[in-house]
């Protein structure tokens, strides 16, 4: 939202020091925390991170055309030369100031905002919700996976008067993070996709602690809010018990409305299913791979129906979805079908994609599975379980990549599959370049930190 510097200063409690001749009513046309992506007219926030202090880049930001910079009071002595020749907003903590300004902007906008969280599928669900609601409304959605204490405020600052609904993703790796994001975004509706083992190493009490952290989104809703919940998840299905507002349940079980049935896995072409809501029914032909995406799309359909969009229109909109970057993209390389699902991984999503790979017609089905990170003390057993599932699903070749993926390979071998371990994505790429044949189907999936997409570069992709 384009705001005048004087209003920005008032909203976040900053001291505005104007350059001589600069008017206080000049607007910031955007907001940035990174000089590499800063555009002329942006307001630059000098945030201190774990590896850098953006105060070191204030001069560069101003040289690139920043309207002004938000800086820490404790750093102003170091910035005296800049302060004489530029406009600065001085605060105690630039990150807190960014979050305060974002919260004030959201309140000023004052329309419906939907928060999306879950251990897996947040980004796909956010994209699906935006697509379905976009059939009737002007929607602002989070870009990419900007879902943390930095990214969420930057998304809220993109709100404009023409937006009728906002859909924002909320991520977390520790207790309390979603509660903090909810205080900034003040969601009217909350969608929770599932509770899984992502970030388990940060929760001594395991998946129960992760569930409590995800529940923070529901706790952050008002009594007039709506919680849209996956009733098939044993934790999320309980989230509506003590919620004072309205709870809507989606899934395939008897508790669900909307509910999916007659599910047909179409391999590389996606999934088809029937969805029933109340007394209505429609067919969804989904171009996203893996049955786990059914729940992501059902969440979007539930939001669409709650917003007054007919089920048939929700189903049509869902059919327009295409895979986000590195999330189930189907590539055709040298006569082989390659599924690029390298963006992230967890045991639940990996098993679902193994089932998709197993259903595909192919001469050989190859799983290239990178290490799954942040699984805590259960990491070895969870990797072994996935290796066993791969072998029992009829996967012909299993390639484990890096770290704990060696245990996935061991279990696959023990269950009768051909399996090898390689230490890096580059080595996996070399193996694929030598071994991939016309008619093969290969799935590449790993945690983001593995960078498994590097294997595709050996095949001339990316």
C-alpha positions as CSV (number, residue, x, y, z in Angstrom):
1,X,0.0,0.0,0.0
2,X,1.4,3.4,-1.0
3,X,1.7,5.4,2.2
4,X,3.0,8.9,2.9
5,X,6.2,9.0,5.1
6,X,4.5,11.1,7.7
7,X,1.7,8.4,8.1
8,X,4.3,5.6,8.1
9,X,6.2,7.3,10.9
10,X,3.0,7.8,12.9
11,X,1.8,4.2,12.4
12,X,5.0,2.6,13.5
13,X,6.0,5.2,16.1
14,X,9.1,6.4,14.3
15,X,11.1,9.7,14.4
16,X,11.0,11.1,10.9
17,X,14.2,13.0,10.0
18,X,13.6,14.6,6.6
19,X,16.3,15.6,4.2
20,X,16.3,19.3,3.6
21,X,13.6,20.1,1.1
22,X,11.9,16.7,1.2
23,X,8.1,16.9,2.0
24,X,6.7,14.7,4.7
25,X,3.8,13.7,2.4
26,X,5.9,12.0,-0.2
27,X,4.9,8.3,-0.6
28,X,6.8,5.1,-0.3
29,X,5.8,3.1,-3.4
30,X,7.0,-0.2,-2.0
31,X,8.9,-1.9,0.9
32,X,12.1,-3.8,1.0
33,X,14.6,-5.6,3.3
34,X,17.0,-6.6,0.5
35,X,19.0,-4.1,-1.6
36,X,19.2,-6.8,-4.4
37,X,15.5,-6.6,-5.0
38,X,14.9,-3.0,-3.9
39,X,13.1,-0.7,-6.5
40,X,13.3,3.0,-6.6
41,X,10.8,4.6,-4.3
42,X,10.9,1.7,-1.8
43,X,11.2,2.2,1.9
44,X,14.2,0.2,3.1
45,X,14.1,-1.5,6.5
46,X,17.6,-2.1,7.9
47,X,16.9,-5.4,9.7
48,X,19.5,-7.3,11.7
49,X,19.6,-11.0,10.8
50,X,21.5,-14.0,12.0
51,X,24.2,-13.6,9.4
52,X,24.2,-9.9,8.5
53,X,23.1,-6.4,9.7
54,X,21.3,-4.5,6.9
55,X,22.5,-1.2,8.4
56,X,25.7,-2.0,6.5
57,X,23.7,-1.7,3.3
58,X,21.7,1.5,4.0
59,X,24.0,3.6,1.8
60,X,23.6,1.1,-1.0
61,X,19.8,1.1,-0.6
62,X,19.7,4.9,-0.8
63,X,22.0,5.0,-3.8
64,X,19.6,2.6,-5.6
65,X,16.8,5.0,-5.1
66,X,15.2,4.1,-1.8
67,X,12.7,6.8,-0.7
68,X,14.0,6.5,2.8
69,X,15.5,4.0,5.3
70,X,14.2,2.7,8.6
71,X,17.1,2.4,11.0
72,X,17.8,1.6,14.6
73,X,18.3,4.4,17.1
74,X,21.4,2.5,18.4
75,X,23.0,2.9,14.9
76,X,22.2,6.5,14.2
77,X,25.7,7.7,15.3
78,X,27.3,5.4,12.7
79,X,24.9,6.9,10.0
80,X,25.3,10.6,10.7
81,X,26.7,11.4,7.2
82,X,23.8,9.6,5.6
83,X,21.3,11.3,7.9
84,X,22.5,14.7,6.8
85,X,21.8,13.9,3.1
86,X,18.9,11.5,3.2
87,X,15.5,10.9,4.9
88,X,15.6,8.4,7.7
89,X,12.9,7.0,10.0
90,X,14.5,6.1,13.4
91,X,13.0,3.3,15.6
92,X,14.2,1.0,18.4
93,X,14.0,-2.1,16.2
94,X,13.5,-2.0,12.4
95,X,12.0,-5.6,12.4
96,X,9.4,-4.6,15.0
97,X,8.7,-1.4,13.0
98,X,8.1,-3.5,9.9
99,X,5.7,-5.7,11.7
100,X,3.9,-2.8,13.4
101,X,3.5,-1.0,10.0
102,X,2.2,-4.2,8.4
103,X,-0.3,-4.8,11.2
104,X,-1.5,-1.1,10.9
105,X,-1.9,-1.5,7.2
106,X,-3.9,-4.6,7.6
107,X,-6.2,-2.9,10.1
108,X,-6.6,0.1,7.7
109,X,-7.5,-2.2,4.8
110,X,-10.0,-4.0,7.1
111,X,-11.3,-6.7,4.8
112,X,-11.3,-10.5,5.0
113,X,-7.9,-12.2,5.4
114,X,-7.4,-15.9,5.4
115,X,-4.3,-17.5,7.0
116,X,-3.1,-20.9,5.8
117,X,-0.8,-23.2,7.8
118,X,0.1,-26.9,8.0
119,X,3.1,-29.2,8.1
120,X,2.8,-29.8,4.3
121,X,0.9,-28.3,1.4
122,X,0.7,-24.7,2.7
123,X,1.9,-23.1,-0.5
124,X,-0.2,-25.3,-2.8
125,X,-3.2,-24.7,-0.6
126,X,-2.7,-21.0,-0.6
127,X,-2.4,-21.0,-4.4
128,X,-5.6,-23.1,-4.6
129,X,-7.5,-20.8,-2.3
130,X,-6.5,-17.8,-4.3
131,X,-7.5,-19.5,-7.6
132,X,-10.9,-20.5,-6.3
133,X,-11.7,-17.2,-4.6
134,X,-10.4,-15.4,-7.6
135,X,-13.4,-16.7,-9.6
136,X,-15.4,-14.0,-7.9
137,X,-13.1,-11.7,-5.9
138,X,-10.0,-9.6,-6.3
139,X,-7.5,-11.5,-4.2
140,X,-4.0,-10.7,-2.9
141,X,-2.0,-13.8,-2.2
142,X,1.4,-14.4,-0.6
143,X,4.1,-14.6,-3.2
144,X,6.1,-17.8,-3.1
145,X,6.5,-19.1,0.4
146,X,7.1,-15.7,2.2
147,X,5.5,-16.9,5.4
148,X,7.7,-15.9,8.3
149,X,8.3,-12.9,10.5
150,X,9.9,-11.0,7.6
151,X,7.9,-12.3,4.6
152,X,4.4,-12.0,6.0
153,X,4.7,-8.3,6.9
154,X,6.0,-7.6,3.4
155,X,3.0,-9.4,1.9
156,X,0.6,-7.4,4.0
157,X,2.2,-4.1,2.9
158,X,1.1,-5.1,-0.7
159,X,-2.5,-4.7,0.3
160,X,-4.4,-2.2,-1.8
161,X,-7.9,-0.8,-1.6
162,X,-9.0,-2.9,-4.7
163,X,-8.2,-6.2,-2.9
164,X,-11.3,-7.8,-1.6
165,X,-9.7,-10.8,0.1
166,X,-6.1,-11.6,1.2
167,X,-4.7,-15.2,1.4
168,X,-1.4,-15.5,3.4
169,X,0.7,-18.4,4.3
170,X,1.9,-18.9,7.9
171,X,4.9,-21.0,8.5
172,X,6.7,-22.0,11.7
173,X,9.6,-23.9,13.1
174,X,9.1,-23.2,16.8
175,X,6.2,-22.8,19.3
176,X,4.8,-19.3,19.3
177,X,5.7,-18.3,15.8
178,X,2.2,-18.7,14.3
179,X,0.6,-16.9,17.2
180,X,3.0,-13.9,16.5
181,X,2.1,-14.0,12.8
182,X,-1.6,-14.1,13.7
183,X,-1.2,-11.0,15.9
184,X,0.2,-9.1,12.9
185,X,-2.2,-10.4,10.2
186,X,-5.3,-10.7,12.3
187,X,-6.9,-13.5,10.2
188,X,-10.7,-13.7,9.9
189,X,-10.5,-17.3,8.6
190,X,-7.8,-19.9,9.3
191,X,-7.1,-23.1,7.2
192,X,-5.0,-25.9,8.7
193,X,-4.0,-28.6,6.2
194,X,-2.3,-31.2,8.4
195,X,0.1,-31.9,11.2
196,X,3.2,-33.9,10.4
197,X,6.9,-34.3,11.3
198,X,8.3,-31.2,9.7
199,X,10.6,-29.3,12.1
200,X,10.3,-32.2,14.6
201,X,13.8,-31.6,15.9
202,X,12.5,-28.3,17.5
203,X,9.8,-30.0,19.5
204,X,10.9,-32.2,22.4
205,X,7.4,-33.6,22.8
206,X,7.2,-34.6,19.1
207,X,4.2,-34.3,16.9
208,X,1.9,-33.3,19.8
209,X,4.0,-30.2,20.2
210,X,3.8,-29.5,16.5
211,X,0.0,-29.8,16.7
212,X,-0.2,-27.3,19.5
213,X,1.9,-24.9,17.4
214,X,-0.4,-25.2,14.4
215,X,-3.4,-24.7,16.6
216,X,-2.1,-21.2,17.3
217,X,-3.8,-20.1,14.1
218,X,-7.2,-21.2,15.3
219,X,-6.5,-19.6,18.7
220,X,-5.8,-16.4,16.8
221,X,-9.2,-16.2,15.2
222,X,-12.1,-14.2,16.8
223,X,-15.4,-15.7,17.8
224,X,-16.8,-14.4,14.5
225,X,-14.1,-16.2,12.5
226,X,-14.1,-19.4,10.5
227,X,-11.7,-22.4,11.0
228,X,-11.4,-24.6,7.9
229,X,-10.0,-27.9,9.0
230,X,-8.9,-31.2,7.6
231,X,-11.1,-33.7,9.5
232,X,-9.1,-36.7,8.3
233,X,-6.0,-35.5,10.2
234,X,-6.2,-36.9,13.7
235,X,-4.9,-33.7,15.2
236,X,-6.5,-31.0,13.0
237,X,-9.8,-32.8,13.2
238,X,-9.9,-31.9,16.9
239,X,-9.0,-28.3,16.4
240,X,-12.7,-27.1,16.3
241,X,-13.7,-28.6,19.7
242,X,-13.0,-25.5,21.8
243,X,-13.2,-22.9,19.0
244,X,-15.8,-20.3,19.6
245,X,-16.4,-19.5,16.0
246,X,-17.6,-21.5,13.0
247,X,-15.7,-24.7,12.0
248,X,-15.8,-26.2,8.5
249,X,-14.4,-29.6,7.9
250,X,-13.1,-31.0,4.6
251,X,-11.7,-34.4,3.7
252,X,-12.8,-37.9,2.6
253,X,-14.2,-39.2,5.9
254,X,-17.8,-39.0,7.2
255,X,-17.0,-35.8,9.1
256,X,-16.3,-33.9,5.9
257,X,-18.4,-31.4,4.0
258,X,-17.0,-30.7,1.4
259,X,-16.1,-34.4,0.9
260,X,-14.1,-36.1,-1.8
261,X,-15.0,-39.6,-3.2
262,X,-14.5,-41.7,-6.3
263,X,-10.8,-40.8,-6.4
264,X,-8.9,-41.8,-9.5
265,X,-5.2,-41.4,-9.8
266,X,-4.3,-40.4,-13.3
267,X,-0.5,-40.7,-12.9
268,X,1.4,-37.9,-14.6
269,X,-1.9,-36.3,-15.6
270,X,-3.0,-35.7,-12.0
271,X,-6.1,-36.8,-10.0
272,X,-9.8,-36.9,-10.7
273,X,-12.4,-37.0,-7.9
274,X,-16.0,-36.2,-7.0
275,X,-16.6,-33.5,-4.5
276,X,-19.9,-33.3,-2.5
277,X,-21.0,-30.2,-0.5
278,X,-24.4,-30.3,1.0
279,X,-26.7,-31.6,-1.7
280,X,-24.5,-30.6,-4.6
281,X,-21.8,-32.6,-6.4
282,X,-19.2,-31.8,-9.0
283,X,-16.2,-33.4,-10.7
284,X,-12.7,-32.0,-10.1
285,X,-10.0,-32.9,-12.7
286,X,-6.9,-31.8,-10.9
287,X,-3.6,-31.3,-12.8
288,X,-1.6,-31.6,-9.5
289,X,0.2,-34.9,-8.9
290,X,-0.4,-37.0,-5.7
291,X,-3.5,-37.7,-3.7
292,X,-2.2,-35.4,-0.9
293,X,-3.2,-32.5,-3.2
294,X,-6.9,-33.5,-2.9
295,X,-6.9,-32.2,0.7
296,X,-5.2,-29.0,-0.4
297,X,-7.8,-28.4,-3.0
298,X,-10.7,-29.4,-0.7
299,X,-9.6,-26.7,1.7
300,X,-9.8,-24.2,-1.2
301,X,-13.3,-25.4,-2.2
302,X,-14.4,-25.2,1.4
303,X,-13.2,-21.5,1.5
304,X,-14.9,-20.8,-1.8
305,X,-18.3,-22.2,-0.7
306,X,-18.0,-20.3,2.6
307,X,-17.4,-17.2,0.6
308,X,-20.6,-17.8,-1.4
309,X,-19.1,-19.3,-4.6
310,X,-21.2,-22.2,-6.1
311,X,-19.6,-25.6,-5.9
312,X,-19.5,-26.0,-9.7
313,X,-17.5,-22.8,-10.1
314,X,-15.1,-23.9,-7.3
315,X,-14.5,-27.2,-9.1
316,X,-13.8,-25.4,-12.4
317,X,-11.4,-23.0,-10.8
318,X,-9.6,-25.9,-9.0
319,X,-9.1,-27.5,-12.4
320,X,-7.1,-24.5,-13.6
321,X,-4.4,-25.0,-11.0
322,X,-1.0,-25.8,-12.2
323,X,2.0,-27.1,-10.1
324,X,4.0,-24.3,-8.4
325,X,7.7,-24.2,-9.1
326,X,9.5,-27.5,-8.1
327,X,6.3,-28.9,-6.7
328,X,5.2,-31.8,-8.9
329,X,6.3,-30.3,-12.3
330,X,6.2,-33.0,-15.0
331,X,9.2,-32.8,-17.4
332,X,9.9,-34.9,-20.5
333,X,13.6,-35.5,-20.9
334,X,15.1,-37.8,-23.5
335,X,11.9,-39.9,-23.7
336,X,11.6,-40.2,-19.9
337,X,9.0,-38.6,-17.6
338,X,10.6,-36.8,-14.7
339,X,8.6,-35.4,-11.8
340,X,10.4,-32.4,-10.3
341,X,9.1,-32.3,-6.7
342,X,12.4,-31.0,-5.3
343,X,11.0,-28.0,-3.3
344,X,10.5,-29.8,0.0
345,X,9.8,-33.2,1.5
346,X,8.5,-34.9,4.6
347,X,7.5,-38.6,5.2
348,X,3.8,-38.1,4.5
349,X,4.2,-36.2,1.3
350,X,7.0,-38.6,0.1
351,X,4.8,-41.6,0.6
352,X,2.0,-40.0,-1.3
353,X,4.3,-39.2,-4.3
354,X,5.7,-42.7,-4.2
355,X,2.1,-43.9,-4.7
356,X,1.7,-41.6,-7.7
357,X,5.0,-42.8,-9.2
358,X,3.9,-46.4,-8.7
359,X,0.7,-45.8,-10.6
360,X,2.4,-44.4,-13.7
361,X,2.8,-46.6,-16.7
362,X,6.5,-46.9,-17.3
363,X,9.3,-49.3,-18.2
364,X,11.0,-48.5,-14.9
365,X,10.0,-46.4,-12.0
366,X,12.8,-44.6,-10.3
367,X,12.7,-42.8,-7.0
368,X,15.4,-40.3,-6.3
369,X,14.8,-39.4,-2.7
370,X,17.0,-36.8,-0.9
371,X,17.4,-36.6,2.8
372,X,14.4,-35.2,4.8
373,X,15.7,-32.6,7.3
374,X,14.6,-31.5,10.7
375,X,12.9,-34.8,11.7
376,X,14.6,-35.0,15.1
377,X,15.3,-38.3,16.9
378,X,12.9,-40.2,14.6
379,X,14.8,-39.3,11.5
380,X,16.3,-42.7,10.9
381,X,13.1,-44.7,11.5
382,X,11.1,-42.3,9.3
383,X,13.6,-42.6,6.4
384,X,13.6,-46.4,6.8
385,X,9.8,-46.5,6.7
386,X,9.8,-44.5,3.4
387,X,12.3,-46.9,1.9
388,X,10.2,-49.9,2.8
389,X,7.1,-48.2,1.3
390,X,9.0,-47.6,-1.9
391,X,10.0,-51.2,-2.2
392,X,6.6,-52.5,-1.3
393,X,5.0,-50.1,-3.9
394,X,6.9,-51.8,-6.7
395,X,9.5,-49.0,-7.3
396,X,12.2,-50.5,-9.6
397,X,15.1,-48.4,-8.5
398,X,15.7,-46.2,-5.4
399,X,18.5,-43.6,-5.3
400,X,19.0,-42.1,-1.9
401,X,20.8,-38.7,-1.8
402,X,22.8,-37.4,1.1
403,X,22.8,-38.0,4.8
404,X,19.9,-39.9,6.3
405,X,18.7,-41.1,2.9
406,X,21.2,-43.9,3.4
407,X,18.7,-45.5,5.8
408,X,16.0,-45.2,3.2
409,X,18.2,-47.1,0.8
410,X,19.0,-49.8,3.4
411,X,15.3,-50.4,4.1
412,X,14.5,-50.5,0.4
413,X,17.2,-53.1,-0.2
414,X,16.0,-55.2,2.7
415,X,12.5,-55.1,1.3
416,X,13.7,-56.3,-2.1
417,X,14.3,-53.2,-4.2
418,X,17.4,-52.3,-6.1
419,X,18.8,-49.3,-4.3
420,X,22.0,-47.1,-4.2
421,X,23.2,-44.2,-2.2
422,X,25.0,-41.1,-3.5
423,X,26.4,-38.3,-1.4
424,X,25.2,-35.3,-3.3
425,X,22.6,-34.0,-5.8
426,X,25.4,-33.6,-8.4
427,X,26.2,-37.3,-8.1
428,X,22.5,-38.1,-8.4
429,X,22.5,-36.1,-11.6
430,X,25.5,-37.9,-13.0
431,X,23.8,-41.2,-12.2
432,X,20.6,-40.1,-14.0
433,X,22.5,-38.9,-17.0
434,X,24.1,-42.3,-17.4
435,X,21.1,-44.5,-16.4
436,X,17.8,-42.7,-17.4
437,X,16.2,-44.4,-20.4
438,X,13.3,-43.7,-22.7
439,X,10.1,-44.9,-21.1
440,X,11.3,-44.5,-17.6
441,X,9.4,-42.5,-15.0
442,X,11.5,-40.8,-12.2
443,X,10.5,-38.8,-9.2
444,X,12.9,-36.4,-7.5
445,X,11.9,-35.3,-4.0
446,X,13.9,-33.9,-1.1
447,X,14.0,-31.3,1.6
448,X,14.7,-27.8,0.4
449,X,18.1,-27.8,2.1
450,X,19.3,-30.6,-0.1
451,X,18.9,-28.7,-3.4
452,X,18.0,-31.8,-5.3
453,X,17.1,-29.7,-8.4
454,X,20.9,-29.5,-9.0
455,X,20.6,-33.1,-10.3
456,X,18.4,-31.9,-13.1
457,X,21.1,-29.5,-14.4
458,X,23.1,-32.6,-15.4
459,X,20.2,-33.5,-17.7
460,X,20.2,-30.1,-19.3
461,X,17.3,-28.8,-17.3
462,X,17.4,-25.6,-15.1
